Amino acid sequence: MDTNRRGFLGAVGRVTIGAAASIAGAGEAAEAAAPALAPHWGMVVDLRKCIGCQACTVACIMENHVPEDAFRTHVSVYELVRDGQDPAMVMLPRLCNHCDDPPCLPVCPVEATFKAETGEVLVDASKCVGCAYCVQACPYDARFVNHETQVADKCTFCIHRTRAGLLPACVETCVGGARNFGDLNDPESPVSKLLAAHPVSVLRPEMRTHPNVYYIGLDAVLDGRVTGEAAWHPPFDPGAHVAEVH
């Protein structure tokens, strides 16, 4: 988590310095800062380190005032059984994938869902009418209509924290350091280094949404094909069985 924090603060620092130089009209400094790309935030989840403790789930609920019986992020736990092998517990942290081509965006009749410059998929609560079209369109089951506010709700990568130079609450509290957050545009960021060093998977790749949440160590039998909170439909494998624990 310390590496996460250093890399993240570095990205935020570069943006702040570049903006300050431009505002001050600092000649060469502003010119040098101009070509810098804005951060494009992403997450890499290392499933080898996830212990299913749900600290991320609780932190998100507390940080974002998520109502009872709803989640912006959570860890699904499954029992994976293969012929001739002992059962294995499989953890899968889930959240909005902040897709570069989000299917939730074009279905919104009032343009309440939008893509931020730094990559987050967000909801303008002042525009949302609670029609739930976006909830139905999301292939990751990552949205819900908040029964207290009556508008669409979801993970925001804790944008109120990142804009203040803080990591998302789920990353900050991850006990095993499984959740890694940073700038995908920066090859020196922790997330970029993880992507370069390890083979990764995304959930539901067949949807071609270009998600910005990646997984290290996702079991091939699951294939990332999440269709809902309570049910999984992995590709047929006569030697494997997946059962949801919670």
N, C-alpha and C positions, 0 to 999 in steps of 0.2 A: 504493500500500500504506500510505503514511503517513495518508492520509485514512481508509482502512479502520480503522487502528489507533486514531486519535483518536475516531472515531464509536463504535467498539466499546467502548473504555475508558470513554467517556461513559455508555453504557448500563449497563455493569457498575458504574460509580460511583454511578449513580442508585439501583440496586437495593441496593447496600451501604449508602448513606446512609439510605435509607428503612428498611431493616432495623434499623440501629443506632438510629435515632430511635424506632422502635416498641419495641425492647427497653428502651431507657432510659426509656420512658414520657414522652417529651419534649413532652407537651401539644400545642401548636400545630404543631410540626414533625412529630409523628407523624400528626396529623390531616391535614396537607397531603400527607404521603407516602402515606397509605392508598389514595387513588383510583388511584395509578400502576399501570399494567399491568405484569405480569412480561414480560421480554423474550420474543419469539417469534423464534428465530433462523432466518435464511434466507440463501440464497446467490444472487447474480446473476453469471452467467458471461458476460462480454463476448467473444464469439467473434471480434470484430474485432481483439482484442489477443492472442489465443492463438497461439503460434508452434509448438506441438507439441513443446516441449523435454523434456517429461516430468519436469521438476523437481518438480512436484506429486506425481507418482507415486512418485518416489524418496523424497521427504520423508515421505510417508504411510507407506511401508514401514518406514523407519527409526524414525519416531516411534511407530508402533503395533506394531512387531515382526510384520509381516505375513509369513506363511511363503512359501517359494518357490512359484512358479506360482500365486499368488493375488494379488488386488488389492482394496483397499477403494475406490480411485479410480484412474483411468487416463485417458489421452487416446487415443481412437481417431482414426486418420488415414485419410481417404478421398480418392480421386481422383474428382472430379466432372467429367463430360464432357458438354457440350451441343453439338448440331449447330451448326457455324459458329463455335464458340468454342474457345479454347485450354483444355486441361485445367486444372482448379483444384484445389488441395489444400484439403480441408476438415477442420478440427480439431473434435473433439467431446469435451470433458472429461466424464467420467461418474462418478457416485457415487450413493449412496443419496439419494433425493429427499425423505426425511423428511416423508412425506405426512401431511396432516391426517386423511385417511381411508385408512390403510395396509392393503392387502389381506393383508399378511404377518401382521398382528396376530390376526385372528379364527381363522386356521387353526392356530395354535399350540396343541397339546393340553395344554400345561402352563403356559400363560400366561407363558412366558419373554420373549416380545416385548412391549414396552410403550411407551407414549408419555409422554415426560417433560413436566413442566409448562412447560418452555421450548421445547417443540416437537420435540426430537430423538426419533427412533425408535431404541430401544435393546434390547439382549438381556441378560437376566440369566443369565450363564453358569452360575450355581449351580443354575438350574432346567432349563436346556436339555438335551434328551436326544439332540440331533443327528439328529432324524428327517428334516430337510430339507424339511418341508412349506412352511416360510416361503420357502425358496430357490425352490421351484417356483411359489409364489404371487406373487413379486415381478415386476411387469411391466417392470422396468428392468434385470434381470439384475445386481442390485447386491448379492446375498448369496452366501455360499458356506459350506460346512462346513469349518472349519479342521482340517486333517488332523493337526495337532499337539495341539490341545485337544479335538477331536471335538465341538465345539459350533458353532452358527451364528455367523458373523462378518460384519461390515459396517462401513461408515463410521458414526462417531458424531458427526460435526462436531467431533471432538477434544474431547469434553466435559470430559476431564481438564484440558485447556488453557483452555477458555473459563471454567470455574469458577475458574481461577486468574488470570483477567484477560488471557489470551493468545489470539491468533487461532488458528484451526485451522492445522496445519502446512502444508497445501497452499496456503492463502491467504498465509501468511507468506513462502513461498518462490516464489510465482508471479512469474516474471521480467518478464512484460509487464503485470502488474497486471490480468489477465483475471478473476481470481476475487475477488469482493467479498462480504464477510460482515458481517452486522449484524442489528439488531433490526427486524423487519417491523412491529412495533407503534409504532415511533418514526418519525414522518414526516420527522424531520431526520437519520435515519441514512443512510449512503451507499447502502445497498441500496434504501431507500424512495425516495430521490431518483432513483436509476437507473430504478426502476420507473415513476416519475412522468414521467420525461423521455424514455423510449424504449419503442417497442413491443417486447414480449417474447413468447417462446414457451416452452412446457413440453414435455417428452417424453411421448408417448402421452396426449394430452389426452382421447382417447375413453374412457380408463379411469376418468376422474373421481375420481382419488385426491387431488386438491388438493395437488399437490407444492409444496414450499418451495424448490425449485431452479429458477431461471429463466434463460433464455438470450436474449441480445441478438445478433441477426444469424444465427440458425439458418436455413439455406437452406430455402426452401419445398419443394423437391423431396424433401427428407428427411422433412419433416413430423413429425419427432420420433418416428417409429414404430420404436423399437429393439426387436428381438425376441431379441437374443442377442449375445454377444461376437464371434462369427465370421460372422454373417450379418445383412444388412440387407434389408428389404423395403419400399422406399418406394412410394408410390402410382404407378400406371402413368403414365409420361410418355414418349411416343415420341421426344422430343428430348433425353432425358437418360439418362446411364448412371452408376451409382455403383459403384466398385470399392474394396474395402478394401485399404489399403496395409499397415497393422498395427494 
